[in-house]
Each structure stands twice: as C-alpha cells, then as structure tokens.
Amino acid sequence: MVAGQRTFADSIARHDTTLSIGSARAGRIISGLVILFLLQDGLLKALNLDVAVDATVELGYPEHLVVPIGLALLACTILYAIPRTAPIGAILLTGFLGGAIATQVRLEDPWFLLPTVLAVLAWVGLVLRDTRIRSILR
C-alpha cells in the first residue's frame, strides 16, 4: 500500500464516527430537552420549594433530603450538558433516574415511565451528538 492511501476499512471506520448535521442537531435538541426538564426539577428541589418538598415527601423521602437530591440532580445534569463530560453525566443521570424508577415502581405508580423515557432520551441524544460514544458502540 502506498503511504497516505486509505484502505476501505479506514474509510468505513471514519464514516461511522462522523456526524451528519441532522443527527448532531437532533442529538442537541433531544439532549437540550432532557437538560431543561432535569434542570427545572433539580432547581425546584435545590431551592426547597413547597411543590418539590411535598412531591418528594409523598414519595417516601424525608424532607431534609430534598435539597441534597436537587443538588445531586443539578450536578449530574450540568456534567451531561458539558460536551467534554457528557458521557460521565449520562452515566450518573442513568443511576439517578434508575433510583427514580425504583421509587415509582415500589409505589406501583405508572409514572415510572417518565424517568425511564428521560434516561433513554439522554442516551439517544448523547449517541446522536457525540462521536466518541458512537465509536464505542460500533
């Protein structure tokens, strides 16, 4: 093979890890919606607003844990929003949302689908916008 000449496998590997404008845009939109929802939820809890306190206590958690839960959610969401730390943020959000799913299932609440959908959308958005994740999945 001549120096500088690419093989067919090299061109396929390169093609698989490049983002089209459409998929990158879709990934940013999906991720943005997930981020907005989680920031809103985290802020309500971190600010210790009555609506967040009432909802959290109704789920069986003590009132004094509302602010720490909100701060943890905000930290995970911010990590997810920053492109360089997005994979770590996605992993942490998956764990956080897994706890939310477990809580809802324990209460036999059909709303367990909301954190499930959010977790799936977080990963879909990340896969669509991040070539590093795509390269791991191929």
N, C-alpha and C positions, 0 to 999 in steps of 0.2 A: 504494500500500500504506500502511496506517495504521501510525504509529510504534508499535513494540513488538510488532507482529504478525509471527509467523514464517511463512516460506514452507514449502512441502512439502519442498524440498531441504534447508532448515535442519534440519527435524525428522529427516529421514533421516540427515544427517551427524551430528547429535547422537546419534541412536540407535546408529549404527555404532561410536561411540567410548565408549559407556558399557559398563561391565562388569556382567554379571549376577553375583549372589552365587555361583552354581555355577561359572561359568568362572573367577572370581577365586580361589575356593577350590581348584579343580582346578589352576590355574596355580601357586598357592603350594605345593601338595602335590608336584607334579611337580618344581618348582624346588627344593623342600626336599630331595627325594630325591637330585637331582643334586648339590646343595651338600654333603650329608652324605657321599656317596661320594667326591667330589673333595677335601673337607677331610681325610677319612681317608687318602686316597692321598698328598696333599700333606704331611700331618703325618708319615707314615711315612718319607717321603723327607727332610723337613726335620730330623727327629730322627736321621737317618742310621742307622736300624735295619737290622739284618742282612738281614731279609727284603726290604726295599726296595733295599738295595745289591746283593744277589745278583740280584734280578729286573732291575734297571737294567743291571748289567754283562752279564747274559745277553743283553740286547737289543742290546749292542754299544757302550754308552756307557761312558766312563771313570768310575772310582769317584769321582774328585774332583768330578764334576758332579752327583752325586745330590742334595746339599743345595741348590745353586742351582736345580736343576729343581724340587725340592719347594717352595722359597720362591716361585718364579715361579708355580707352580700355586696356592699359597695366596693370593698377591696377586690373581690373576685371579678366583679363587673368591670372595674377600671383596668385590671390586668387583661381582661378579654378585649377591651376596647383599644388597647395599645397594640399595634401590629407586631412589634417585636416579642411581646409577652402573651399574645393571644392564645397560643396553644396551652400554656400553663393556666391561663384564665379559664379556658374551656374545660380543662380537666377539673379545676376547682369548682366551677359552676355546675359541672355534672354531679360532683359529690354533694354540693349544696342542694341542688334540685332533687337529687336522689333522697335526701332527708325529707324534703317537702312531699315527695311522692309517698314515702313510707308513712309519714304522718297522716296524709289524706286516706291512704289505704287502711291504716289502723282504725280510722274513724268511719270507714265504709262510706266515704264521701266520693261521689262521682267526679268531683273537681280534681282528682288526682291526674286527670288527663292534661290539665293546664301546665303543671311543671314538666310533665312528660313531653309535651309538644315544645315547650321552651327549650328543653335540653336537646331535643332532636334538631330544632331550628338553629340553635347555637352552633352545633357541629356542621350542619348543612351550610350555614353562612361562612363558617371558617374554611371548609373544604373549597367552596366556590371562590374565596378571595385570597387564599394562601397557597402558593406553590409548594412550600415545604411540606404541608400536610398532604397535598396531592402526591408528592414523591414518596411519602411513607406508605400511602395506600396502594400504590401500583405494584 
